[in-house]
Amino acid sequence: MLKTKINPREIYQRSQEFGLKASADMLTEIIELEKDNNKRKEAIKYLGLIGNTSKSLKNECFETFENLLISDNKIEIKCEAAKALGRIKHEKALKPLKWILEQKPIDYNIRIAALKAINKTRFEEPEIRLFINELDSNFKSIKEYVFIQLLSLNPGILINLLLDSLKNKKFSNNHKAELIKLIGYEISSINVSFEDRSYIKIKYPEILSNLIKNKDIILSVVTQILKEEDPSLMDSVISILKLLEMEVRKDLLNLLLLDDFIVKKNAIILCGKLKLNDAVDSLISSLDNIYNEVAIAAIEALGEIGELSAVPELIDILDIEDISFEYTDLDMKLYILDAIKKIYLSNKDYSYDYLYSSLAKDNDTIKESIAFILGEMGKAESVKPLIDLLKERNLDVKKNTAIALGKIGSIESLGDLLKIIEDDKAYWLLKKVATDAIYNIFQRNWYRVKDNEQDVTRALNKNMAFLTDHLRIKENENHKVKLSLIKLLENYGGEQALDALIKRVNDFHRVVRIYASNAIKKIEERLELENS
C-alpha cells in the first residue's frame, strides 16, 4: 500500500528538508506502487534530478531506471526511464540503453529517448559508431537528430569514422549515401573555396590526407549510389571530389571505359560536374552507347564541360534520315539542344559559323534544332540566316525560326514575319507563332519608341497598321490568330486599333468577342490617361 501522500514535485522541492535519501525512497515508492502513470513519470523525472545531484544515490537510482527501461510494460514509463538515465550520466547506463536499441520491433519514442540518453552519458567512438548506424533510420527525425549530433564532433574525427564506415559491407547503398552526404556537408562547412584546397590543406591536413588515402573506396561508393534526383547527395559528392580532383581524375577517366552500366553512367555524370576536359573524347564515344541513359548522360556532361569540339558530334546525332526521329527520340533531341546551348554559353565570344554552315544540310531536324539554339542565344547576328530559313517549306523549321526571331527581337525581321501572316495559304499555327514573335519584338523595342527613335517608331507603326487592317478585314482568320493579334493591339495599339477591335466585338467566335471587348476598354483607359 502506498504510504507517500505527497506528490513528486513537492517531494523534490522539499528534498533538503526530508533528506536526499528519504526523498529518493518516497519517489521510488511512488514509481513502484502508484497506478497513475502520469504520477509515476513525474516521480521518475524528479528521482533522476536527485540522482544527478547525489553521487551516493546515483547507483541506486540507476538500478531503478534500468529495471523500468527493461521490464516495465508501459512505453511512456520506458521513455521516462531512458531520459532519467541520461540525466544521471552514469556510464553503467550505456549497456541497458544500447540493449534496448537492439530490440525489434522498438517504439520510435523509446528509440529517440535512448539515443538522447546515450548522447548525454558519453559520446566517444563506440557511441559515435552507433549514431552512424542510425543514419539509416526509417524515422526522419532520428536521422536529423543523429546528423546534428555527429556534426558537433571534431571534423577530423568525424570524417575519419565516416570513411571507415564506408567500408562496412553490411551497410546498404542508401546508408552509404547518408554517410557521403555527411562527409560532403562537413567538408563544405570547413572549406572556404572549392576551387582551391590550400585552406583545408593548412587547417585540416589530416582530413585531406585521409580523403586521399580513401579515394578508391569513395569513388567506388559514389559511382554506385549517385542519384541526380537527390541534390543534397550530388552536392556532397561534388564537394568531396573537387577536393580530390587531381587524385581521382585518372580513375574517373578509366571508369568511363567500363561496361558496367551504372558505374559508367555515374562516372560520366561526375566528369561533367567536375568539367574534366580530358573526358571529352570518351564522352563522345559514349554518344552511341546501346544504353539510352548512358548516351543522355554523355550529352549532358559535354554540355557541362563546354568543349566546342563536341558541337559537330552532337549535331551529327540529329543528322539522320528517319523522319520519325523527333517523335521516337524527342528526349534525346532536347538533351542535345540543351547541351549545345550550354557549350555556346560557356564560350560567349565564339563564332556561330559552324551552326550557320550546318543550316545548308538537307535535314529539317537539324535546321529546326539550330533555329531553336540561335533563338536561345539571342544574338542579333543570327537574324539574317534565320530570315533565310523562313523560306523553308517544313512547318517545324518555319515555326522554330519565327519563335527564334521573336526571342532575338530585332525589328529587321518584322517584314518577313508579316509575310507569313499575310499569306492566306499559311497554316494557322505558323501565323499564330509569327504574330506572337512580332509581339515579342514590339515588347523588346517599345522603349525606343518612348525615347523618340524615329526609324524604330516608323517601322513599328507601319507594322501595327498592317496588323490592325488584317484583324479588321480577315473575317475567316483562325480565332487563335485573332486572339494573338488582339493581345498585340491591346498592349501597343492606339486609337487606330479601336475600329478593328469593334469589328471583332461582333465576331462569330465567343472568346474573340470577349477579348476584343476587354482590349477596347484597356486602350480607352490608356488613351484617357495619356490625354489627361
Steps between C-alpha positions, in 0.01 A plus 500: 500500500630843403606688815620819331221757459716789379524554123839451326558869429456594866729216610772638272447858614523392868785253446737703720241491777429125464856406413612373161486132596148526646384701200642239264324223694164683485535556126600135448193390695275706270671349196449146625149522652313789340240401237485844338766494225521879487602507868748217437654698209527807720665296776754356253582851379568637850684186612733556203563858611581384854724221366691756294577712809598215734791269417404266785149452356598482132554123495174432684308724257670331206374158610144633525509658156670199342230271632226730367664532156534124459198362684216752513220438251404866451674685215472838668666361815784345296555834326506691829744245643729549198488878548582455872799280414622786280459744792709302747781452243604163643718309253348171619180621331658463155456122504119493556452801270687327217321174575159663462605634157571146383146380576269452203253641457567808706269796544624827346461693828711250691766505229540877490495520881772234525717676240473832679586332832807335347612832356475666843677214678799456271580578138822327406589268212263208589209741540598697190497179295159417644375840385653443156296180482186703569555715190308226321198533730152482351404795722590836348518674839748240630719544191493876549581469870803271453613712202510811719673321788766358269567845358586621850813282492848606396495488115811284483361240741162490330629470143745230604221289652267562206766393251560187702125431504488519119692171497224324696356241261187467713400858429245549221556743212245734658695489826826574320330789322424653841866460599611677181250780564643554846861495377414749226305723737793507743750577224287780355475658846875508559636559148489868408552445127412205279741631238801492732577241764787694657284607797394152599853374431638745757213495751406130486790312336392172663157522334647552155753220540227268630277579204786437258583173674139387464438635148446154353224407743342846458497468121375141518210602723393819323496337155257242640268725700489826301148629437444821306154533651664530845659850487644485853684177413626648173622816674686293760662276239621801302630670818709191573623435146596861433742471789635178352484598133872458437501158665181358345519650150680201349281252688183667372627491143572129538148438628365641174643195325310247712201300378317528834194709406447669838866578570560628147196727508589644841864548401379694194281721718791571734733586211243754390450650844877526549539640145777257408615596149707182486175303492360658179627230260362221716171683541468541123559125465213442742251698292398186309494273806235226486365626831298816445572625853876480442468693173285769664745528792783549247304772319432685827863462611627651174267794560636543853862488383433752222751369247427644154652203319199296616247713305549327160465160666176606667363648177584176321267308732217708356615436143291191430270405218223356717228766494338347810809573712358805672198302611675179608799666665379845601673485839837435338448793267416737787810391692714567192354848453552586865859373490588704189341807658712453816816453294448831320410675825834381638674652196313829460741664256520200270365517144180318400639430153475123545131528585438729201682262264299206636181671382605402146456132583202333343349406835196671647571372853839673498353820358221532755738401781756765405220757469401418858861532623554833323180632654617395845835672448320821395778650287407769244755353256274194463207696355617482136552120487171453684310719254643284220375195690142633489499407129513129588187295430508289818248628756714420808799677350293812424330486843827473696654772283213742568523430873878558489457834322252606767747411775778699333261795461651679202266728302691387189293180496156666522439512125570130449278402792219717359520308171408183687192662653404649164520163323149355477645153436719501813402255776322674790755379759786657306301826476441500874868435573598784264251734672638408843853558369399848383350565843838412656677734259263784595558420866879514461501824300216704647738694728663634182165647393477678836856627442382649168721290273331599174606206282382246756175689561421511126576129457282395792214731400510370143478141618231581754290655223531185291406272792206722592365479142554124498294456815226728365476352150573127539168368628599138437837513677549227761370614839832426676681729254237765570555465875875554456435808286255637760762453772751696292257784433384509861853570622651706219210619283368855508175664394534351151469149647152565642323467165643153440420390856141630472469287186609195702246572776249356252724204411334161465739353761394571859852517649612745232203724585592497870870572438418779255266669751761483774768639265280797408452588867874484571591714197237760589627513859857541375403776255306681771799483731737625228269793412463600863 
